[in-house]
Amino acid sequence: MSEPLWLVVPAAGRGRRMGADRPKQYLDLAGRPLMVHTLARLHAAFPGARLVLCLDVADADFDPAWVPFAHWRRVAGGAERVDSVANALAAIVDTASDDELVLVHDVARPCVTVDDLRRLHERLADDPVGGLLAAPVADTMKRDDGTGRVAATESRDGLWHALTPQGFRYGLLRRALAAARTRGVVVTDEASAVEALGLAPCLVAGRRDNLKITHPEDLALAERILAAQRAEAPSAGNPTAKETP
């Protein structure tokens, strides 16, 4: 990489929808904790990046040996994802420059491919705003009426599923999150905070198998995705967690 790159991975969530006895980032996926797979993919794409890992202050499940990066730090996670990201940015205020790129990636997306990661990074290298991996909506979209019945069928033209990573320059992202907090804007992802400033992040088409593990059945699906990716041509460059220390 020609310029410094920061990776922010929020991993302070409790994953209550999984109904498990531990946060989802520590659940078993193909024989290793889910987090290990995610960090392995990021490291394979960006081995020289600097990682900021956001963990709950009371987290007793984390093992530093799972982190393959030479330069990384742990910071306290917040009550919400946006709070964790804000904490990460504040922790590197004396190190990061305003024009350095920050990629924020969900710890619960272990199937992101190395090719998608590198393509996003290349696309954002000269973009004045930043952007995110995303996938065009393929399904028919229904809006409910509040009682569990269909109120309308919405056009899917121009609709995209927002994925991660999402990447923005350090100074812009920090300003966007601070402005959203001051104005009471609900931030569902980094792009929404940047949009609230009147800017338009770019959409970089990514693979649909960049699954976010949210529900119990997603673990089995993710394991099948990882197996299918391993069976692809070696040029896909998608390591498994078993290839990391």
C-alpha positions as CSV (number, residue, x, y, z in Angstrom):
1,M,0.0,0.0,0.0
2,S,1.3,3.4,-1.0
3,E,-0.3,5.3,1.8
4,P,-1.3,4.5,5.4
5,L,-4.5,2.5,5.8
6,W,-6.5,2.1,9.0
7,L,-8.9,-0.7,9.6
8,V,-11.6,-0.3,12.3
9,V,-13.4,-3.4,13.3
10,P,-16.3,-2.9,15.8
11,A,-16.5,-6.1,17.9
12,A,-18.2,-5.0,21.1
13,G,-21.7,-6.3,20.3
14,R,-23.5,-8.9,22.4
15,G,-25.2,-10.6,19.5
16,R,-28.4,-11.2,21.5
17,R,-30.4,-12.3,18.4
18,M,-28.1,-15.3,18.2
19,G,-29.4,-16.7,21.5
20,A,-26.0,-18.0,22.3
21,D,-24.0,-18.0,25.5
22,R,-21.4,-15.7,24.2
23,P,-21.1,-12.8,21.7
24,K,-21.4,-14.0,18.1
25,Q,-17.8,-12.9,17.2
26,Y,-16.6,-15.8,19.4
27,L,-19.0,-18.5,18.1
28,D,-17.5,-21.4,16.3
29,L,-17.3,-21.1,12.5
30,A,-15.6,-24.0,10.7
31,G,-13.6,-24.8,13.8
32,R,-12.4,-21.4,14.7
33,P,-14.0,-18.3,16.3
34,L,-15.9,-16.1,13.8
35,M,-13.6,-13.2,14.5
36,V,-10.5,-15.1,13.5
37,H,-11.9,-15.6,10.0
38,T,-12.8,-11.9,9.6
39,L,-9.3,-10.8,10.7
40,A,-7.7,-13.3,8.4
41,R,-9.5,-11.9,5.4
42,L,-8.6,-8.3,6.2
43,H,-4.9,-9.3,6.8
44,A,-4.7,-11.2,3.6
45,A,-5.8,-8.1,1.7
46,F,-4.0,-5.5,3.7
47,P,-1.1,-7.0,5.7
48,G,0.5,-3.7,6.3
49,A,-2.6,-1.9,7.6
50,R,-3.0,-0.7,11.1
51,L,-6.0,-2.3,13.0
52,V,-8.2,-0.7,15.6
53,L,-10.3,-3.4,17.3
54,C,-13.2,-2.2,19.4
55,L,-14.1,-4.6,22.2
56,D,-16.3,-4.5,25.3
57,V,-14.3,-3.4,28.3
58,A,-15.5,-6.5,30.2
59,D,-14.7,-8.8,27.3
60,A,-13.0,-11.9,28.7
61,D,-13.3,-14.1,25.6
62,F,-10.8,-12.3,23.4
63,D,-7.4,-13.8,22.7
64,P,-4.7,-11.4,21.3
65,A,-3.1,-14.3,19.5
66,W,-6.0,-14.2,17.1
67,V,-4.8,-10.9,15.6
68,P,-2.5,-11.4,12.6
69,F,-1.6,-7.7,12.3
70,A,1.8,-6.4,13.4
71,H,0.4,-2.9,14.2
72,W,-2.9,-3.0,16.1
73,R,-4.6,-1.7,19.2
74,R,-7.6,-2.5,21.3
75,V,-10.1,0.3,22.2
76,A,-13.2,0.3,24.3
77,G,-16.4,-0.4,22.4
78,G,-19.5,1.8,22.9
79,A,-23.1,1.1,23.5
80,E,-23.8,1.2,19.8
81,R,-21.7,0.4,16.7
82,V,-21.4,4.1,15.9
83,D,-20.0,4.8,19.4
84,S,-17.4,2.1,18.9
85,V,-16.3,3.6,15.6
86,A,-16.2,7.1,17.2
87,N,-14.0,5.7,20.1
88,A,-11.7,4.1,17.5
89,L,-11.2,7.4,15.7
90,A,-10.6,9.3,18.9
91,A,-8.0,6.8,20.0
92,I,-5.9,7.5,16.9
93,V,-6.3,11.3,16.8
94,D,-2.6,11.8,17.5
95,T,-1.5,9.3,14.9
96,A,-3.8,9.4,11.9
97,S,-3.8,12.3,9.4
98,D,-7.1,13.8,8.1
99,D,-6.4,12.5,4.6
100,E,-5.6,8.9,5.5
101,L,-8.2,6.3,4.5
102,V,-10.2,4.4,7.2
103,L,-12.0,1.2,6.3
104,V,-14.7,0.1,8.8
105,H,-15.7,-3.6,8.6
106,D,-18.2,-5.6,10.6
107,V,-16.6,-8.3,12.6
108,A,-19.7,-10.4,11.7
109,R,-18.8,-10.4,8.0
110,P,-16.2,-13.2,7.7
111,C,-16.9,-14.1,4.1
112,V,-15.8,-10.9,2.5
113,T,-13.4,-11.7,-0.3
114,V,-9.9,-10.5,-0.6
115,D,-10.7,-9.4,-4.2
116,D,-13.6,-7.2,-3.0
117,L,-11.5,-5.7,-0.3
118,R,-8.7,-4.7,-2.7
119,R,-11.1,-3.5,-5.3
120,L,-12.8,-1.2,-2.8
121,H,-9.5,0.1,-1.6
122,E,-8.4,0.9,-5.2
123,R,-11.7,2.6,-6.0
124,L,-11.5,4.8,-3.0
125,A,-7.8,5.8,-3.5
126,D,-8.7,9.0,-5.5
127,D,-12.4,9.4,-4.5
128,P,-13.1,12.8,-2.9
129,V,-15.9,11.4,-0.7
130,G,-15.4,7.7,0.0
131,G,-17.7,4.8,-0.4
132,L,-18.8,1.3,0.5
133,L,-19.2,-2.2,-0.8
134,A,-22.8,-2.8,-1.8
135,A,-25.0,-5.2,-3.8
136,P,-27.9,-4.2,-6.0
137,V,-31.3,-5.4,-4.6
138,A,-32.5,-8.5,-6.5
139,D,-35.6,-9.4,-4.6
140,T,-39.1,-7.8,-4.8
141,M,-39.4,-5.3,-2.0
142,K,-42.5,-5.0,0.1
143,R,-43.5,-2.3,2.6
144,D,-45.7,-3.4,5.5
145,D,-48.6,-1.5,6.9
146,G,-47.5,-1.9,10.6
147,T,-49.7,-4.9,11.2
148,G,-47.8,-7.6,9.3
149,R,-49.6,-7.1,5.9
150,V,-48.4,-5.7,2.7
151,A,-49.1,-2.0,2.2
152,A,-47.2,-1.6,-1.1
153,T,-44.7,-3.1,-3.4
154,E,-41.7,-0.8,-3.8
155,S,-39.6,-0.4,-6.9
156,R,-36.2,-2.0,-6.4
157,D,-34.7,0.2,-9.2
158,G,-31.7,2.0,-7.8
159,L,-31.8,0.2,-4.4
160,W,-28.7,-1.4,-3.0
161,H,-27.8,-3.5,0.1
162,A,-25.2,-1.7,2.1
163,L,-22.3,-4.0,3.0
164,T,-18.9,-3.4,4.6
165,P,-16.1,-2.3,4.5
166,Q,-17.1,1.3,4.2
167,G,-14.2,3.7,3.7
168,F,-13.7,7.4,4.2
169,R,-10.9,9.7,5.0
170,Y,-10.2,10.0,8.7
171,G,-10.9,13.7,9.0
172,L,-14.2,13.5,7.0
173,L,-15.5,10.4,8.9
174,R,-14.7,11.9,12.3
175,R,-16.4,15.2,11.3
176,A,-19.5,13.3,10.0
177,L,-19.9,11.2,13.1
178,A,-19.5,14.3,15.4
179,A,-22.0,16.3,13.3
180,A,-24.6,13.4,13.4
181,R,-24.3,13.2,17.2
182,T,-24.8,17.0,17.6
183,R,-27.8,17.0,15.3
184,G,-29.4,13.9,16.6
185,V,-29.1,12.1,13.3
186,V,-29.6,8.3,13.5
187,V,-26.4,6.7,12.2
188,T,-26.9,3.1,10.9
189,D,-23.6,3.0,9.1
190,E,-20.7,5.3,8.3
191,A,-22.1,6.1,4.9
192,S,-25.3,7.5,6.5
193,A,-23.3,9.9,8.6
194,V,-21.4,11.1,5.5
195,E,-24.7,11.4,3.6
196,A,-26.1,13.6,6.4
197,L,-23.4,16.2,5.5
198,G,-24.8,16.4,2.0
199,L,-22.2,14.2,0.4
200,A,-22.7,11.2,-1.9
201,P,-20.5,8.1,-1.1
202,C,-19.8,5.9,-4.1
203,L,-21.2,2.4,-4.4
204,V,-18.7,-0.3,-5.2
205,A,-20.4,-3.5,-6.3
206,G,-19.5,-6.5,-4.1
207,R,-20.3,-10.1,-3.9
208,R,-23.6,-11.2,-2.5
209,D,-21.9,-13.8,-0.3
210,N,-20.5,-11.1,2.0
211,L,-22.9,-12.3,4.6
212,K,-23.5,-10.6,7.9
213,I,-24.0,-13.2,10.6
214,T,-27.1,-12.1,12.6
215,H,-29.3,-15.1,13.2
216,P,-28.4,-18.7,14.3
217,E,-28.9,-20.2,10.9
218,D,-26.4,-17.8,9.4
219,L,-23.5,-19.7,10.9
220,A,-24.3,-22.8,8.9
221,L,-24.7,-20.7,5.8
222,A,-21.4,-18.9,6.3
223,E,-19.6,-22.2,6.7
224,R,-21.0,-23.3,3.3
225,I,-19.9,-20.0,1.8
226,L,-16.4,-20.4,3.1
227,A,-16.2,-23.9,1.8
228,A,-17.4,-22.8,-1.6
229,Q,-14.9,-19.9,-1.7
230,R,-12.0,-22.3,-0.9
231,A,-13.1,-24.4,-3.8
232,E,-12.8,-21.5,-6.2
233,A,-9.7,-20.8,-8.3
234,P,-6.6,-19.9,-6.2
235,S,-6.6,-16.5,-7.7
236,A,-9.6,-15.6,-5.6
237,G,-7.2,-15.3,-2.7
238,N,-9.5,-16.1,0.1
239,P,-7.6,-17.6,3.1
240,T,-9.2,-19.6,5.8
241,A,-8.6,-18.9,9.5
242,K,-6.7,-22.2,9.6
243,E,-4.0,-20.5,7.5
244,T,-3.4,-17.9,10.2
245,P,-1.2,-18.4,13.3
